[in-house]
Amino acid sequence: MWGGLAALLSLAACDLFMPVEPVLTPRVRPAGLAPPPPAPVVQATSEQSAALRSYLSQVQSSQLTAGLLRQDGGGPDTPFTADMLARNFEQIVFFNEYASAGARAGSASALRRWSEPVRIGIRFGPSVPPSQRTRDTNDVIAYARRLATVTGHPVSVSSNPNFLVFFVSEDDRAATLNAGAPALAGVNRTNIAAVRDLPQDAYCAVAAYAGGAQQSTYTAAVAVIRSENPDLLRLSCIHEELAQGLGLANDSPGARPSIFNDDDEFALLTDHDEHLLAMLYDTRLSPGVSLEQARPVIRILAREATQGPL
């Protein structure tokens, strides 16, 4: 998802006010009960991050006013046929959105997805406040459950992750990723550069890492979401980046209703997108299969998704 953040440089710094010190009533802890965990230490926000947060809030408000960031999953105004679903699947699964090692942007690719269970870990930069951490954690947990249901593939939040999701600000993004992402096998400070060094106009990003002889089975992934995004934009990033990290790696301007379209019409995963995920993890397809090999199966899966089993 993209927005014109170049305008950020022209924004005046926000006024910062000291918070009012709350008056806390001490409570007696029952005997034998462990003390509560310490609250995370939240760093002060820089003027740049504060201005970015203000700007992104304006972006969300403007998009909602324009009828974008829909949360209805599509409806009578967004019909799609089996042929449309098959075409969108081909574009989103078998073509590269960005250049990578050995592949140019827009080039054809084999089908890529996970074989082992996807175990999601959630990480926060020091600047993210506790209330936002709670909301984002709950959103990721709920969405992981939905992804598992839709794909039929194990997806869960875990203390032993192979897919890390970072909520970080402009102030702490680089340090937090440099410290945390290399915990994943095959991930290092060099190959996370694309998501660590976010361009100014990126709300969020994901990088998935493939292993094996065919380089088509994902073994690790790192998603980065700007914590300055307001609530709906952050949730939208969760929906898009985690689904892309499962293998729906490209965007297509013809995909509708879909979040895999840069027009921002839809904020959250749609019914159309659920079909794409179910097709991607159908056992009749496998990692490494080419588009030409997969096309007859894709047609069958698309017809089943829109018309029921043949």
C-alpha positions in Angstrom: 0.0 0.0 0.0 1.3 3.4 -0.9 0.7 7.0 -0.1 2.3 10.3 -1.0 4.5 10.7 2.1 6.8 13.1 0.4 4.6 15.9 1.7 5.7 15.0 5.2 8.8 17.2 4.8 6.6 20.3 4.5 4.6 19.6 7.7 5.2 21.7 10.8 6.3 19.8 13.9 3.4 18.9 16.2 3.1 20.6 19.6 4.0 18.2 22.4 2.3 18.4 25.8 3.4 16.8 29.0 0.9 14.2 30.1 -0.9 14.7 33.4 0.4 12.5 36.1 -2.3 10.0 37.0 -3.2 9.5 40.6 -3.0 5.7 41.3 -4.7 4.0 44.2 -2.4 1.3 45.5 -3.9 -2.2 45.6 -2.8 -5.0 47.9 -1.5 -8.0 46.1 -2.8 -11.4 47.5 -0.2 -13.5 49.2 1.6 -15.8 46.8 0.7 -13.9 43.7 3.6 -13.0 41.5 4.1 -9.3 40.8 2.7 -8.0 37.5 5.1 -7.9 34.6 6.8 -4.5 34.2 5.2 -2.2 31.6 7.2 -1.7 28.5 9.4 1.3 28.5 8.1 3.6 25.8 10.6 6.0 24.1 9.8 9.6 23.5 8.5 10.3 19.9 10.6 12.4 17.6 9.1 15.3 15.7 9.5 13.4 12.5 7.5 10.4 13.8 4.9 12.7 15.3 4.5 14.5 12.0 4.3 11.2 10.1 1.6 9.9 12.5 -0.4 13.1 11.9 0.0 12.9 8.2 -1.1 9.2 8.0 -4.1 10.0 10.1 -5.1 12.6 7.5 -4.5 10.0 4.7 -6.8 7.5 6.4 -9.5 10.2 6.9 -9.2 11.3 3.3 -9.5 7.8 1.9 -12.5 7.0 4.0 -14.2 10.2 2.9 -13.5 9.2 -0.7 -15.2 5.8 -0.1 -12.0 3.8 0.0 -10.7 1.4 2.6 -13.9 -0.6 2.4 -14.4 -3.2 5.1 -17.4 -5.1 3.7 -15.5 -7.8 1.8 -17.2 -6.9 -1.5 -20.9 -7.0 -2.5 -23.3 -6.8 -5.4 -21.3 -3.9 -6.9 -18.2 -6.1 -7.1 -19.2 -9.4 -8.8 -16.5 -11.7 -10.2 -16.7 -14.8 -12.3 -14.6 -18.0 -12.4 -12.6 -16.7 -15.3 -11.8 -13.4 -13.4 -10.8 -15.3 -10.3 -8.5 -17.6 -12.3 -6.9 -14.7 -14.0 -6.4 -12.8 -10.8 -4.9 -15.9 -9.2 -2.4 -16.2 -12.0 -1.3 -12.6 -11.8 -1.0 -12.5 -8.0 0.6 -15.9 -7.5 2.9 -16.4 -10.5 4.4 -13.0 -11.1 6.9 -10.9 -9.1 5.8 -7.5 -7.9 9.4 -6.5 -7.1 12.8 -7.5 -8.3 14.7 -10.0 -6.3 17.7 -12.2 -6.6 17.6 -13.7 -10.1 14.2 -12.3 -11.0 13.1 -8.9 -12.3 9.9 -7.1 -11.4 7.0 -8.4 -13.4 8.7 -11.6 -14.4 7.0 -15.0 -14.1 7.7 -17.2 -11.1 6.8 -20.7 -9.9 4.2 -21.1 -7.2 5.5 -20.3 -3.7 4.0 -21.1 -0.4 4.7 -22.6 3.0 5.0 -26.4 3.7 5.6 -26.3 7.4 3.2 -24.6 9.9 3.4 -20.8 9.9 4.3 -19.6 13.4 3.9 -15.8 13.8 5.8 -13.8 16.3 4.9 -10.2 17.1 7.5 -7.6 17.9 7.2 -3.9 18.9 9.6 -1.0 18.7 10.2 0.8 22.1 8.2 3.8 20.9 4.9 1.8 20.5 2.5 2.5 23.5 1.0 -0.4 25.5 -2.6 0.2 24.3 -1.5 0.0 20.7 0.5 -3.1 21.4 -2.6 -4.8 22.9 -4.8 -3.9 19.9 -2.2 -5.0 17.3 -1.5 -8.2 19.1 -5.2 -9.1 19.3 -5.7 -8.2 15.6 -2.8 -10.5 14.5 -4.0 -13.4 16.7 -7.6 -13.1 15.2 -6.3 -12.8 11.7 -3.9 -15.8 12.1 -6.9 -17.9 13.0 -8.8 -16.7 10.0 -5.9 -17.5 7.7 -5.6 -21.0 9.1 -9.4 -21.5 8.5 -9.3 -20.2 5.0 -6.2 -22.0 3.8 -6.5 -25.2 5.8 -2.8 -24.7 6.6 -1.6 -24.3 10.2 -1.2 -20.6 11.0 -0.9 -19.4 14.6 0.9 -16.9 16.9 3.8 -18.6 18.5 6.7 -18.1 20.9 8.9 -20.0 18.4 8.2 -18.0 15.2 9.3 -18.4 11.6 7.3 -15.3 10.5 8.0 -12.1 12.4 5.7 -9.1 12.3 7.3 -5.9 13.5 5.3 -2.8 14.5 7.9 0.0 14.5 8.2 3.7 14.2 10.5 5.9 12.1 12.6 6.3 15.3 13.2 2.6 16.1 12.6 0.6 12.9 16.2 0.0 11.9 17.5 -0.9 15.4 14.5 -3.2 16.2 14.8 -5.1 12.9 18.5 -5.4 13.1 18.3 -6.9 16.6 15.2 -9.1 16.1 14.9 -10.3 12.5 18.2 -12.3 12.3 16.7 -14.7 14.9 15.0 -16.4 11.9 16.9 -19.0 10.0 18.3 -17.5 6.8 17.6 -13.9 7.7 20.3 -11.4 8.2 20.9 -7.6 8.3 21.7 -7.6 4.6 18.6 -9.5 3.2 16.1 -7.5 5.4 17.3 -4.2 3.9 14.2 -3.9 1.6 11.8 -4.0 4.5 14.0 -2.3 7.1 14.8 0.7 4.9 11.2 1.5 4.0 10.8 4.2 1.3 8.9 7.2 2.5 5.8 6.3 0.6 5.4 2.8 2.1 2.9 2.1 4.8 4.2 -1.5 5.3 6.1 -4.3 3.6 6.9 -8.0 3.8 9.8 -10.2 2.7 9.5 -14.0 2.5 12.5 -16.2 2.2 12.4 -19.5 0.3 14.6 -22.6 0.8 15.1 -25.9 -0.9 16.4 -26.7 -4.4 13.5 -25.0 -6.2 13.5 -21.9 -3.9 9.7 -22.1 -3.9 9.0 -23.2 -0.3 8.9 -20.4 2.2 10.9 -21.0 5.4 10.8 -17.5 6.9 9.2 -14.1 6.5 9.5 -10.6 8.0 6.6 -8.1 7.9 7.1 -4.4 8.8 4.2 -2.1 9.7 4.7 1.5 10.5 3.3 2.1 14.0 2.5 5.7 13.0 -0.3 4.3 10.8 -3.8 4.9 12.4 -5.8 1.9 13.5 -7.5 1.0 10.2 -4.4 1.5 8.1 -2.4 -0.7 10.6 -5.1 -3.4 10.4 -5.1 -3.1 6.6 -1.4 -3.7 6.6 -1.8 -6.8 8.8 -4.3 -8.2 6.4 -2.3 -7.5 3.3 1.3 -8.3 4.4 0.5 -11.5 6.2 -1.5 -12.8 3.2 1.3 -11.8 0.9 3.7 -13.5 3.1 1.8 -16.7 2.7 2.3 -16.6 -1.1 0.0 -14.1 -2.7 3.0 -12.0 -3.5 1.9 -9.7 -6.3 -0.7 -7.0 -6.8 -2.9 -6.7 -9.9 -4.9 -3.6 -11.0 -7.6 -5.9 -12.3 -8.2 -7.7 -9.0 -11.6 -6.7 -7.5 -12.8 -6.9 -4.9 -9.3 -7.4 -3.4 -6.7 -5.9 -1.2 -4.1 -7.1 -3.8 -4.7 -3.9 -5.7 -2.9 -0.7 -5.2 -6.0 1.4 -5.4 -6.8 1.0 -1.7 -10.5 0.4 -2.4 -10.6 -2.4 0.2 -8.8 -2.3 3.5 -9.4 -5.8 4.6 -9.3 -9.3 3.1 -12.3 -9.9 0.9 -14.3 -13.0 -0.1 -12.5 -13.0 -3.4 -9.1 -13.0 -1.5 -10.2 -15.9 0.7 -10.8 -17.9 -2.5 -7.3 -17.0 -3.7 -5.8 -18.2 -0.4 -7.8 -21.4 -0.5 -6.7 -22.1 -4.1 -3.1 -21.4 -3.2 -3.0 -24.0 -0.5 -5.2 -26.6 -2.3 -3.4 -30.0 -2.4 -3.9 -30.2 -6.1 -1.2 -27.5 -6.5 2.3 -27.7 -5.0 5.3 -25.4 -4.5 7.5 -25.1 -7.6 4.7 -25.7 -10.1 4.9 -23.4 -13.1 1.9 -21.4 -14.4 1.6 -23.5 -17.5 1.6 -26.7 -15.4 -0.9 -25.2 -13.0 -3.3 -23.5 -15.4 -5.7 -26.5 -15.9 -6.0 -27.0 -12.1 -6.4 -23.3 -11.5 -9.5 -23.3 -13.9 -11.0 -26.2 -11.9 -10.4 -24.5 -8.6 -11.8 -21.2 -9.7 -15.0 -22.9 -11.0 -15.4 -24.8 -7.8 -14.9 -21.6 -5.7 -17.6 -19.7 -7.6 -20.0 -22.5 -8.6 -19.3 -25.3 -6.1 -17.7 -28.7 -6.8 -18.0 -29.9 -10.4 
